[in-house]
Each structure stands twice: as C-alpha cells, then as structure tokens.
Amino acid sequence: MVQVFMASWPLFFGILLLMVGNGLQGSLMGVRGGAAGFSAFTMSVVISAYFLGFMIASRLAPEMIRRVGHVRVFAALGSLISAALIMFPTLEHPAVWILMRVILGFCFCGVYVTSESWLNNAATNDTRGQALSLYMITQMLGIILAQSLLVLPDASGYLLFVIPSVLVSIAFAPILLAISPTPAFESTKPMNLKELFRASPLGFVGMSLMGAVFALQFGMAAVFASEAQFTIRETSIFVAAFYVGALVFQYPLGWLSDRIDRRVLIAVVALFGGIAGVVGLLFTGAFPIVVAAAVFIGGAANPLYSLLIAYTNDYLEREDMASASAGLMFVNGVGAIVGPLVTGYLMQVVGPRGFFVLIAVPMLCLTAYAFYRMTKRAAPSVDDTGSYTYYAPTGTVVSMEYAAEDEEAEQATSSAS
C-alpha cells in the first residue's frame, strides 16, 4: 500500500484536504445554524439539500467530463466550492444556505467522480483494490481531522468558513499539477429499480435505510449537538466518534463477512447499531455515553453500507454489478434526502432525542427485515460469494464500478492459476 500511495500521493493528499474542508463545513452548518436561530427542521432542509445536489451530479458529472475533460470540470467545480463556502457567513438566510448546499453537493460529487476516474487510471490490476481502499480510508480520515478544526476561535464569524474554502483551493493544486487528464469514460446507467429489488430485496431496502442513517451522521449530528447544547469541543468529539467507529470496525466485519452468511452479519450489526441508538436516546444528556453510542453507530452503519453492496452482488451476474451499484446509490441517495427531513421534524416535536429515534428505528427495521429475508430463500454458499470490498458512503458509483472490475480481474487470475 505504501507503493500505491507514493505513486499517487498528490491525489491522496488533495482528497485528504478536500475531505477536511467538506467535513468541517458539514459540522459547521449545525453549529452556525443554531447560532443564527434556524430551527431544527430548517437545518434538516439545509442538510438534505447537499444530498439532492449529490444525486443530481451523479447523473450529470460524467457527461460534463465527456464534453470538456477532467481538468476543466475539476477546476470549475473547485472554484464553485470555494465561492459557495464563503457565501454561508455572508448571507445567513435559509434560502441562500439551501442553494449553497445543493451547489456543494453537486460540486463535491463531481470532484469525487473525477478523482476516482483518475485514481483508476493511475492504478494497475494488481494495485486497484489497494488504491480504492486507501482512497476510502483517506476520505474517512479527512472527516475525522476536520472536527479538530471546529474548536478554533472564530471571533469574526468568517474564519471557520474561510478555512475550508482555502483548504479546498489548495487541494486542487497538487492534483492538477501532477496528474494528466484521463480519457473520457462511459458511465453505467442504474439498473431498473424493479429488477434491483427482485435481485436483492434486502440490499434495496437496506441501502435506502442506511442512506438516512449516513445523512444523519454527516450533517444532522452537529445539529443534534447544537440542540443538545453541547460545547464546540464536545460537538467535534461527538461527530468524529461516528467515523472513528467506522474505521475501527470496517475491516474486522469485512473479514467476517467473507466467512459466514452475510444476512446474519447484516442483521446482527444492524441490531447493535439499533441498540446503540436506543442507548443514545435514553441517555441524551450523558455526554460520554452519547459519544460511545456514536462510535458503535458509526461502526455499524458504515460497514453495513459495504455489506449490503457485497450481499447484493452475491445474487448478480458479474456484468450486472456496476449497473446495480448505480441503482443502489440512487436508493441510498433518496434515503439520505428524506432522513434529515424526518429527523428535523421529530427534533422540533420531541427535542434532540429525535436524532437517535431516526437512527435506532432504521437499524432495528433492517434487523427485522434481514431475519425475515432468511425465511424466503437460502443463502449462497460462502465459496460462491464475492469478496468484501470497503465502500465509503462518500464515494460515488465510479469507485463501485472499478471495485467490481478489480474483483472480476482477481477471479479471472485465480481461475487461470
């Protein structure tokens, strides 16, 4: 993995800075929205707007790249991100914030699509799997590091928005100066949703539920912290705890998923995540317990994203995996848009506890549905299932497609030997 990093370090360094900037603005929304007097529901609309922009870009970004090339798209989206970040403290109005969040979601998705295509071009068949894993880890580390910046004093009200703007601007320099543009690529169209549901009802339902949970981690966690009157330091620790849990539990659960019935693992992991959500619900005022709950929620939710994709792929032909991944990302995005809206409404009705309600309920529903699906068809043999691949919810369908290609290459190599 060291060799993979050295071969593409400008890209990984740039992605790290991008994720620090994105992670900081995501948490900053909740803190500054509360200070500006925005209600929990208003902030939920602001948070959901990011995922709406992300979904739109997942369809349009490949066409943009084909028309004008990677470099121009990359540079244009980077400029828009920097400008949008400065607009938040300049015009503290819900309509402006919603529009800027749509723009940020659109731009960051486009940047990820471009980065992932560059990464694939730089990797070989032997290193693609390691490169994708390192890329996903870099994204998570960037979000964790971003929370440490949240505690910086911001007397003027602009500093914490200027920092991510500067980081994003700097991030593009090493990437654009060190990497040559790749040829235009063809994007895979999503599988028909009916076909996707027939292929894997559990994957379909589970990904929509996990979309809601991930959106709560990424945006509404800081809104919850503000409503619960956490200090800035406590907010940064609380938000970071979700992603620390994701890094700690991702690979052990991945190792286990290649050795047992994935439905059992999905059900058990979702159950633990649901229990952690209930604990957070019951002990909202106890900060250490809430942080511990966040670690286990993140440690369940993020691996479940990868587990559900791996499980769905077990029931697909190799040539259908890429289109199925695009479909799974679509239903995940729908959940990510709806989740914060429902949570914002609940938080206005029942207070901060509504945040954990909308984490516990989807997790426990996934547990029940996974056990139900076990009664409907037998599990495939462990020998016939594909290997687990780490997907970050912040990635795009491009990384999923390349992971499928990497798995196909590995199977071809093992068959030949």
N, C-alpha and C positions, 0 to 999 in steps of 0.2 A: 504493500500500500504506500510505502514511502516513495518508491519509484513513480507510482501513479501521481502522487502529489507533486513531486518535483517536475514531472512532465507538463503539468497543467496548473502550477501554483498561481499564476496571475488570475486564472478563472476562479479558483477556490478562494483566493484572498478577496477578490471582488465580490463574490457571492456572500462571504462572511460579512463584509461591510454592508452590503445590501440588506441582509437579514437583521443586522444590528439596527439599521435605520428603520426597517419595517416593523421589527419587534418593538422598538421604542415608541413609534407613532401609534401602534396598536394599543399599548398600555396607556399612553399619554391621553388618548381620547377619553377613557373612562375618568381619569383624574381631572382633566381640564373641563370636561363636560359637566361634572358635578360642581366644580367651582364656578362655572358660568351659569349655573342654575337650571340646566337642562334636566328634564325628568328622565327616569329610568326608561320609559317607553321611547322617548325621543332619542335617547342614546342607542336603544336597540335598533332603531331605524338607521341611524348613522353606521352602526356596526354591520348590519345586514347589507348596506349599500356596497361595501367592499366586495362581498362575495357575489353580488349581482354583476359588478364590473369584471370580476374574475371569470365568471361564466361566459360573459359576452366575449371577452378576449380569447378564451379557449377556442372559440369558433373563428374569430376574425384574424388573430395574430398570424397563423400560418399563411393566410392569403396575403397579408401585409408583407411578410418576409419574402414570399414568392415574387411580389411585384417590385419591391425596391431594394431587397437584400438585407442581410442580417445587421450590417453595421449601421445603416440609416435607421432601421427600426429601433435598434438598441439605443442609439444616441438620442433619437426623438423621444422615446419613452422615458429615458433617464432625465431629460430636460423637463418633461411634464411632471415627473415625480417631485423633483426639486421645487418646482414652482408651486405645486399643489400643497406641499408641506408648509410653505411659508404663508399660504392663504388662511390656514386654520386660526392662528392668533391675530391675523389682520382683520378678518371679518368673522366674529364669533356669532354666527347665526345658523340655526339648524339647517336651513335650506342650502346654505353655502357648504356646510360640513358634509351634508349628504352627497352633494355633487362632487366635492373633492374626494370623498371616499370611493365613489364609483370610478372616478378617474384613477385613483391609486390602485384599486383592484384590477382595473383594466391594464394599467401600465406594468404592475408587478407580474401579472400573469404573462404578458408579452415578453417581459425580460426573462422570466423563467423558461419559457418556450425557446427563446433564442439561446440562452445559456446551455440548456440541456441538449440542444442540437449541436452546439459547438463541442460540448463535452463528449458526445457520442462520436463526433468526427475525429476528436483527438485520441480516443481510446481504440484499442485493438480488441479482437475477440477474446484474447486472454486476459485483458485488463478491464473490460467494460463493467463487469459485475463489481469489482473493487472501486472503480471510479464512481459508479452510481451510489454505492454505499457511503463513500467518502463525501459525496455531494450532499446526501441526505443528512449525514452527521453534521456537516458544516452549517446547514440550514438551522438545525436544532441548536447548535452552539451559539449561533448568531442571535437567536431569540433570547437565549439564556443570558448572554452577555449584555444584551440591550437593557435588561431590567436593572443592572447595576448603575446605568446612567440616569435612571429615573430619580435617583436621590440627589442629583446635583441641584444646587440652589438656582432658582430661576426668578430673580427679583424683577426683571423686565417683563417677564411673561413670554418672551420670544426665544430664549436660549434653547430650551428643550425641543423646539421645533426647528431651530436653525441647525442643531447638531445632526439630526437625521438627514436634513437636506444636504449638508456638507458631506456627510459620510456617503450618501448615495452618489453625489457628484464625483467624489474621489474614487469610488468603487469602479466606475466605468473606465478610468484612465488606464490601469494595468491591463484590463481586458481588451480594450480597443487597440492599445499599442502593441500588445504581444500576440494577439490571435488573428489569423487571417480569416476572412469570411468563408463560410462553407457554401456548397451549392444549395439551391432551394430544395426543400423537401416536400413530400406529399403527406398531408395529414390524414389520418384514418377517421372515417366517419363513424359516429357512435352506432352500436348495434341497436336495432329496433327494440324498444323497451319491453314489448310483449315477449319477444324472443329471449331477451335477457332475463326476464322474470321466470320464464319457463325453464331456462337453463339452470338458474340458481335462485330460487325464491329467497333463500337465506341471505345470499350475497346482496341481492337487490334491496331487501328490507333493511338489512344490517347497515349498508352503506348510507342509506338515507338517514337512519338514526344517528350514525356516527358523524355525519355532516353537521347535524345540530350540536352534538357534544363538542366537536372541534371548534366550531364557531364560538361557543361559549368560552372555551379556553382562550382562544386567540383575541377576542375582543371584549366579551362581557365580564371576564374575570376582573378586569380593572374597574368596570362599572360596579360590580358587586362590592369590591373593596372600598370604593368611594361611598356607596350607600351604607356599608357596614362601619364607616368612619375609621377605616384603617389609616395609619400614618403612611407617608410616601414610602418609607423604608419597608414597612410591613406589606404594602402593596407590591413592591418589587420582589420581595421574597415569595409572596403568595403566587404571583404569576409565574415566576421562574420555576416553582415547585412542580408545575404540570410537566414542563419539558425535561426537567431532571428525571422525573419518573419515567418519561418516555425513553430516555437514553439508557437508564438502568435496566428496564425490563424488556426492551425490544429484542435483544439477541437471545437471552435465555428462553423467552417464549417462542421465538423463531426456531431455535434448536428443537424445542419440544414439539412444535407443530409438524415437523418432518417425521415424527416417530409415533404419533397417536392420531386417532380420529379428530380431525380439525373441528368438527362440530362440538365435540365435548370440550375442547380447549376454548372455543369461542364462548360457549355457554358459561364455563367456569370463570373465565377472565371477565366477562360482562357482569357476572354475579358479584365478583369482588369490586368492580367499579361501581356497581349499584349500591353495594353496602357502604363503600367509601362516601358515595353521595348522600346516603341516609345519615351517616355519621356527621358529615358537614352540615346537614340540615338540622340535626339535633343539637349541635354544639357550635352554632354560628358565632357566638361571642367568645369562644375559646380559641385564640389565635394559633397556638401550637398544634391543636387538634385539627383545625381547619387546614393548616399547611400540610400536615401528614395526610389528610384526606386528599388534598390536591396531588400529592406525589402518587398515591395509588390510583386516582382517577386518570392522571396523565399516563401512568404506567399501564393502565388497562386500555384506554381509548385509542392511543396512538398505535400500539401493536395490533389492536383489533382492525384497524384500517388495512394493514398489510395482510392479516389473517383472512379477512373476508375476500380480498382480491385473490389470494392463493387458493382459497376454498372454491371460489367461482371458477378459476382456471382449471381445477381438477375435473370439471364437467364439460370442458370445451375442447374442441379441436385446436391444434396449435395455431392454425391460420385465423381463428376467430378471436384469439386472446386480445389483440390490440384493439379491435372494434368494441369488444366487451368492456375493456378498460375505459374507453371513452364514454361508454354508456354508464358505467359505474361512477365515473367522475361527475357526470351530469346529475344523477340522482343524489349524489353526495352534496353537490352544489345547491340543489333545491333544499335539502335539509339544512345546509349552512345559512341559507337566506331566511328560512322560516323559524329556525331555532331561536335566534336572538329576539325576533319579534314577539314570540310567545313568552319568552323569558322576561322581556321588558314589561309586558303587560302584567305578568304574575308578580314581578317585583313591585309594581305600583299597588297591587292588591294586597299582597301578603308581606311585603317588605323584602329585605335582602335574601331571605330564605328561599324565595322563588328561584334563585340561581341554582341551588342544589336540587330543587324539585325537578328542574328540566335537565339535570344530569342523571339523577337516580332513576327517573321514570324510563327514559330511552334504554338505559343499560339493563334494567330489570325486564323490560319488554323484549329486548334482544335475547336475554337468557331464556325466557319462556318460549320464544319463537324457535330458538335453536333446539331446545328439547322437543318441541312439537315436530320439527322437521325430521328429527331422528326416527320418528314413528312412521314417516312417509316413504323413505327409501333407505336402502343400505348404504353404508359408507364405502367409497372405493378402497381397494387395498392400498396400504401405505406404500407398497412397491410401485403402484401405478400413479401415485400423486406426484406433482411437480415440487420442486424445492421452494422453500420460503424465501421471499425477497423483501427487503426492507423498503417500504414506500413511505415517505413523509407526506402528511396531508397538504403540505405547502407545495409539493411538486405538481407537475402537470402530466397530461396524458402522454407527452413526448417521452418522459422518463419511463413510463409504464411500457410504452411500445419497445423501447430499447432494452428494457429488462426482459421482455418476452423474447426478443431476438437473442439476447445473451443466453437465456435458458435453452432456446432451441439449438444454439450453437454447441452448448455443453452436452445436450443429449445426442447430437449428431456425433460429437467427438467420442462420447462413451460408447455409442453403438459401433463406431468404426474400430475402436480398440477391442 
